[in-house]
Amino acid sequence: MARALQLARNATGTAAPNPMVGAVLVQGDRILAEGWHKQAGGPHAEVECLRAFGDGPVPEDAVMVLNLEPCSHHGRTPPCADMLVERGVKHVVVAHADPFPEVAGKGIARLRGAGVRVDVGVREAEARWMNRRFLTSVNEGRPYVILKWARSADGRLDAGPRTERVVQRITGADSHTLVHRWRSEEQAILVGSRTVINDDPELTVRLVAGRSPLRVVLDRDERTPAGSRVYGGGSPALLFTGRSRADLAVDQVIVPKDADPISTMLNELHHRQVRSVLVEGGAMLLQHFIERDLWDEARVFTGPPHFGKGTPAPDLPHAPLRTENIGEDLLHRFHRTQHPADAWCW
């Protein structure tokens, strides 16, 4: 199962909106074949594994190990549970059931109904943590929300007042690169209008290899300049606005004046099968997510500068679960439900 989880993580940032799944076919202490689900629409992990094994008969004592229940429905690909039965797999081990309504125990039932032994619950907590974005989306009907910001040593987001549209660097090169890796792992990145006006960010992945996320801007008062970098650069952008803007050739969603903008955004992103969103600012938007208790993780950098004045950083309701050094910076990791800080969590 450890190997199946390791394989599944190969699809970080590419499998969504599907879950990350790895598969290992073993016989005794020998691995016969392995595979993982590389991207949505592509072959599932079970298919990749058995393709790697070949067309010959699967040994009677072979075990298929998966970190998630095999699917049992016709989606973009045929049901994997049926394929396992057809290929003669007699024993399947899964970390946990799939809560997706089209599956939700039906894959396990299909296997057991065909006489296949199915064991459930091996390294379940680790498997659930790895697929926490998918599971949160399915179980709670919203994307998994990660808050991220950097603060000065004296707790400021910037040195204000602002005199030019440029990012004020608080952290070093190592932290900056790490943030770009985080962006490549999430489906969407969100900022408010003040961040666009003050920083003019691009919000793409540039310092590491990976796919840039959907760039989301909340601008109910139509304040952001049309020439802002977040609206260009070739990566898709989605604007939540109070009224349609003809000066922007980006996808737009109208937020009525009496609507809750955060709920509107999360509902729309969920409707678009966006499983996760990285919220990068600004202070008011981050604080609204915290006050509404609509967040799952927070990743907060503390850099060495002392600003003395400027925008105060948001407040979180409890202490970090873990703090680590990233170059000259400190990275504090929080979880809304105080998830145990086991090594595999981070």
C-alpha positions as CSV (number, residue, x, y, z in Angstrom):
1,M,0.0,0.0,0.0
2,A,2.9,2.4,0.7
3,R,4.0,1.8,-2.9
4,A,0.5,2.4,-4.2
5,L,0.3,5.7,-2.4
6,Q,3.7,6.6,-3.7
7,L,2.6,5.9,-7.3
8,A,-0.6,7.8,-6.8
9,R,1.3,11.0,-5.8
10,N,2.9,11.0,-9.2
11,A,-0.4,12.5,-10.5
12,T,-0.3,15.5,-8.0
13,G,-1.7,18.4,-10.0
14,T,-2.7,16.3,-13.1
15,A,-5.3,13.8,-12.0
16,A,-7.9,16.4,-10.8
17,P,-10.8,16.5,-10.8
18,N,-10.3,12.7,-10.4
19,P,-8.7,11.3,-7.3
20,M,-5.1,10.2,-7.2
21,V,-4.9,6.4,-7.4
22,G,-2.0,4.0,-7.5
23,A,-2.2,0.2,-8.1
24,V,0.3,-2.6,-7.3
25,L,-0.2,-6.3,-8.3
26,V,1.8,-8.5,-6.0
27,Q,2.5,-12.2,-5.5
28,G,3.9,-12.9,-2.1
29,D,6.7,-10.4,-1.6
30,R,7.2,-9.8,-5.4
31,I,5.7,-7.0,-7.4
32,L,4.3,-8.2,-10.6
33,A,3.2,-4.9,-12.1
34,E,2.2,-1.4,-11.1
35,G,0.5,1.7,-12.4
36,W,-1.2,5.0,-11.6
37,H,-3.9,7.2,-12.9
38,K,-2.1,9.9,-14.7
39,Q,-4.8,12.4,-15.7
40,A,-8.6,12.8,-15.9
41,G,-9.9,11.0,-19.0
42,G,-7.0,8.6,-19.1
43,P,-6.8,5.0,-18.0
44,H,-7.3,4.3,-14.3
45,A,-4.6,2.9,-12.1
46,E,-6.0,-0.7,-12.3
47,V,-5.9,-0.6,-16.1
48,E,-2.4,0.8,-16.2
49,C,-1.2,-1.9,-13.8
50,L,-2.8,-4.8,-15.7
51,R,-1.5,-3.4,-19.0
52,A,2.0,-3.4,-17.5
53,F,1.4,-7.0,-16.3
54,G,0.4,-8.1,-19.8
55,D,-2.3,-10.3,-21.3
56,G,-1.4,-13.6,-19.5
57,P,-3.5,-15.0,-16.7
58,V,-3.2,-13.4,-13.3
59,P,-1.9,-15.8,-10.7
60,E,-4.5,-17.2,-8.4
61,D,-2.6,-15.9,-5.3
62,A,-1.9,-12.5,-6.7
63,V,-3.3,-9.4,-4.8
64,M,-4.2,-6.1,-6.4
65,V,-3.5,-3.3,-3.9
66,L,-5.2,0.1,-4.4
67,N,-5.5,3.2,-2.3
68,L,-9.1,3.7,-3.4
69,E,-12.1,1.6,-4.2
70,P,-12.3,0.6,-7.9
71,C,-15.0,2.4,-9.9
72,S,-18.2,0.5,-10.8
73,H,-19.8,2.9,-13.3
74,H,-19.3,3.9,-16.9
75,G,-17.8,7.4,-16.9
76,R,-15.0,8.5,-19.2
77,T,-13.7,4.9,-18.9
78,P,-15.4,1.5,-18.3
79,P,-15.9,0.1,-14.7
80,C,-12.6,-1.1,-13.2
81,A,-14.4,-3.5,-10.9
82,D,-15.7,-5.4,-13.9
83,M,-12.3,-5.5,-15.5
84,L,-10.7,-6.9,-12.3
85,V,-13.3,-9.7,-12.3
86,E,-12.8,-10.4,-16.0
87,R,-9.0,-10.6,-15.6
88,G,-9.4,-13.1,-12.8
89,V,-8.1,-11.1,-9.9
90,K,-9.1,-13.0,-6.7
91,H,-7.9,-10.7,-4.0
92,V,-8.1,-6.9,-3.8
93,V,-6.9,-4.6,-0.9
94,V,-8.1,-1.0,-0.8
95,A,-7.3,1.8,1.7
96,H,-10.9,3.1,1.8
97,A,-14.1,3.3,-0.1
98,D,-14.8,6.0,-2.7
99,P,-17.5,8.4,-1.5
100,F,-18.3,9.5,-5.0
101,P,-22.1,8.8,-5.4
102,E,-21.6,6.7,-8.6
103,V,-19.3,4.4,-6.7
104,A,-19.8,4.7,-2.9
105,G,-19.3,1.0,-2.0
106,K,-20.7,-0.4,-5.3
107,G,-17.2,-1.3,-6.6
108,I,-16.5,-3.3,-3.5
109,A,-19.9,-5.0,-3.6
110,R,-19.4,-5.9,-7.3
111,L,-16.1,-7.6,-6.5
112,R,-17.4,-9.4,-3.5
113,G,-20.5,-10.5,-5.4
114,A,-18.2,-12.1,-8.0
115,G,-16.3,-14.0,-5.3
116,V,-13.3,-11.7,-5.0
117,R,-11.9,-11.2,-1.5
118,V,-11.8,-7.5,-0.7
119,D,-9.9,-6.1,2.4
120,V,-10.5,-2.5,3.3
121,G,-8.7,-0.1,5.7
122,V,-5.0,-0.5,5.1
123,R,-3.2,2.8,5.7
124,E,-6.6,4.5,5.4
125,A,-5.7,7.8,7.2
126,E,-2.7,8.4,5.0
127,A,-4.7,7.6,1.9
128,R,-7.5,9.9,2.9
129,W,-5.0,12.7,3.6
130,M,-3.5,12.3,0.2
131,N,-6.9,12.6,-1.5
132,R,-8.2,15.3,0.9
133,R,-9.1,17.6,-2.0
134,F,-11.2,15.1,-3.8
135,L,-12.9,13.9,-0.6
136,T,-13.7,17.4,0.7
137,S,-15.2,18.3,-2.7
138,V,-17.4,15.1,-2.7
139,N,-18.4,15.1,1.0
140,E,-18.8,18.9,1.6
141,G,-19.8,20.2,-1.8
142,R,-17.0,22.7,-2.1
143,P,-13.4,22.9,-3.1
144,Y,-10.6,22.2,-0.5
145,V,-9.5,25.7,0.6
146,I,-5.8,26.4,1.3
147,L,-5.0,29.9,2.6
148,K,-1.5,31.2,2.0
149,W,0.3,34.4,2.9
150,A,3.6,35.8,3.9
151,R,4.1,38.2,6.9
152,S,7.0,40.3,8.1
153,A,8.7,39.5,11.4
154,D,6.4,42.2,12.9
155,G,3.3,40.7,11.5
156,R,2.6,42.8,8.4
157,L,1.6,41.8,4.9
158,D,3.2,44.9,3.3
159,A,5.0,48.1,4.3
160,G,2.2,50.5,3.1
161,P,1.2,53.0,2.0
162,R,1.7,51.5,-1.5
163,T,3.3,53.8,-4.1
164,E,3.7,51.3,-7.1
165,R,2.0,48.2,-8.5
166,V,4.6,45.6,-7.5
167,V,4.9,42.6,-5.1
168,Q,6.7,43.5,-1.9
169,R,8.9,40.5,-1.3
170,I,8.9,39.3,2.3
171,T,10.4,35.8,1.9
172,G,13.4,34.5,0.1
173,A,14.0,32.5,-3.1
174,D,13.4,29.1,-1.5
175,S,10.0,30.1,-0.3
176,H,9.1,31.7,-3.6
177,T,9.9,28.5,-5.5
178,L,7.9,26.4,-3.0
179,V,4.9,28.6,-3.6
180,H,5.1,28.0,-7.3
181,R,5.2,24.2,-6.6
182,W,2.0,24.7,-4.5
183,R,0.3,26.5,-7.3
184,S,1.1,23.6,-9.7
185,E,-0.7,21.2,-7.2
186,E,-4.0,23.1,-7.0
187,Q,-6.7,23.6,-9.6
188,A,-7.4,27.2,-8.9
189,I,-5.8,30.3,-7.3
190,L,-7.8,33.1,-5.8
191,V,-7.1,36.8,-5.0
192,G,-9.2,39.8,-4.3
193,S,-9.3,43.1,-6.2
194,R,-6.9,44.9,-3.8
195,T,-4.2,42.3,-4.4
196,V,-4.5,42.8,-8.2
197,I,-4.4,46.6,-7.8
198,N,-1.5,46.7,-5.4
199,D,0.7,43.8,-6.6
200,D,-0.3,43.2,-10.3
201,P,0.4,39.5,-9.9
202,E,0.5,37.0,-12.8
203,L,-0.5,34.0,-10.6
204,T,1.1,31.4,-12.9
205,V,3.6,28.6,-12.4
206,R,7.0,29.8,-13.6
207,L,9.7,28.6,-11.2
208,V,8.9,24.8,-11.4
209,A,7.5,22.5,-14.0
210,G,3.8,22.1,-13.8
211,R,0.4,23.3,-14.9
212,S,-0.8,26.8,-14.0
213,P,-4.0,26.8,-12.0
214,L,-7.2,28.6,-13.0
215,R,-6.7,32.2,-11.9
216,V,-9.7,33.6,-10.0
217,V,-10.3,37.2,-9.1
218,L,-13.0,38.6,-6.8
219,D,-13.8,42.2,-7.9
220,R,-17.4,43.1,-7.1
221,D,-16.8,46.8,-7.7
222,E,-15.0,46.5,-11.1
223,R,-11.9,48.2,-9.7
224,T,-9.1,46.1,-11.3
225,P,-7.4,47.6,-14.4
226,A,-8.1,45.7,-17.6
227,G,-4.4,45.5,-18.4
228,S,-3.6,43.6,-15.2
229,R,-1.3,40.7,-15.7
230,V,-3.7,38.2,-14.1
231,Y,-6.0,38.7,-17.1
232,G,-3.3,37.9,-19.7
233,G,-0.4,35.6,-20.2
234,G,-2.3,32.7,-21.9
235,S,-3.5,30.9,-18.7
236,P,-7.3,30.9,-18.1
237,A,-8.8,33.5,-15.7
238,L,-12.2,33.7,-14.0
239,L,-13.6,37.0,-12.8
240,F,-16.3,37.3,-10.1
241,T,-17.8,40.8,-10.7
242,G,-20.7,42.9,-9.8
243,R,-21.5,43.5,-13.5
244,S,-20.2,42.3,-16.8
245,R,-17.0,44.0,-18.1
246,A,-16.7,44.5,-21.8
247,D,-13.1,45.5,-21.5
248,L,-12.0,42.1,-20.3
249,A,-11.9,39.0,-22.6
250,V,-12.1,36.5,-19.6
251,D,-14.8,34.3,-18.2
252,Q,-17.0,36.2,-15.9
253,V,-19.6,35.3,-13.2
254,I,-21.9,38.0,-11.9
255,V,-22.2,38.3,-8.1
256,P,-25.5,40.0,-7.1
257,K,-25.0,42.8,-4.6
258,D,-27.1,40.9,-2.0
259,A,-25.2,37.6,-2.5
260,D,-22.5,36.2,-0.3
261,P,-19.4,36.4,-2.6
262,I,-17.5,33.6,-0.9
263,S,-20.4,31.1,-1.1
264,T,-21.0,32.2,-4.7
265,M,-17.4,31.6,-5.6
266,L,-17.1,28.2,-3.9
267,N,-20.4,27.0,-5.4
268,E,-19.4,28.0,-8.9
269,L,-16.0,26.4,-8.6
270,H,-17.5,23.2,-7.3
271,H,-20.0,23.3,-10.2
272,R,-17.0,23.5,-12.5
273,Q,-15.4,20.4,-10.7
274,V,-12.6,22.5,-9.2
275,R,-11.5,20.4,-6.3
276,S,-9.1,22.8,-4.6
277,V,-8.3,26.5,-4.4
278,L,-5.3,28.3,-3.1
279,V,-6.2,31.7,-1.6
280,E,-3.3,34.1,-1.9
281,G,-4.8,37.3,-0.7
282,G,-5.5,40.0,0.3
283,A,-5.9,40.4,4.0
284,M,-9.7,41.1,4.0
285,L,-10.4,38.1,1.7
286,L,-8.3,35.8,3.8
287,Q,-9.9,37.0,7.0
288,H,-13.4,36.4,5.6
289,F,-12.5,32.8,4.8
290,I,-11.2,32.4,8.4
291,E,-14.3,34.1,10.0
292,R,-16.6,32.0,7.9
293,D,-14.7,28.8,8.9
294,L,-14.5,28.0,5.2
295,W,-10.9,26.9,5.0
296,D,-9.0,23.6,5.5
297,E,-5.3,24.4,5.5
298,A,-3.3,27.6,6.1
299,R,0.4,28.0,5.1
300,V,1.9,31.1,6.6
301,F,5.5,32.3,6.0
302,T,7.3,34.6,8.4
303,G,10.2,36.5,6.7
304,P,13.0,38.5,8.3
305,P,11.9,42.1,7.3
306,H,10.5,44.5,9.9
307,F,8.1,46.9,8.3
308,G,6.9,48.9,11.3
309,K,3.7,49.8,9.6
310,G,1.4,48.5,6.9
311,T,-1.4,45.9,6.5
312,P,-1.7,43.6,9.5
313,A,-1.6,39.9,8.7
314,P,-4.8,37.8,9.3
315,D,-5.4,36.0,12.6
316,L,-5.9,32.3,12.9
317,P,-7.9,30.7,15.7
318,H,-5.2,28.3,16.9
319,A,-1.5,27.5,16.9
320,P,0.3,25.9,14.0
321,L,0.6,22.2,13.9
322,R,4.1,22.4,12.4
323,T,6.8,25.0,11.8
324,E,9.8,24.5,9.6
325,N,12.7,26.5,8.2
326,I,12.6,27.4,4.5
327,G,15.9,29.2,3.9
328,E,15.8,32.3,6.2
329,D,12.1,32.1,6.5
330,L,9.7,30.2,8.8
331,L,6.8,28.2,7.4
332,H,3.9,27.6,9.8
333,R,1.3,25.0,8.8
334,F,-2.2,25.1,10.2
335,H,-5.2,22.8,9.8
336,R,-8.8,23.9,10.6
337,T,-9.7,20.7,12.3
338,Q,-6.3,20.3,14.1
339,H,-5.5,17.3,12.0
340,P,-2.7,15.3,13.8
341,A,0.7,16.4,12.6
342,D,1.9,13.0,11.5
343,A,4.9,13.2,9.2
344,W,2.9,12.0,6.2
345,C,0.4,14.9,6.5
346,W,2.8,17.4,5.1
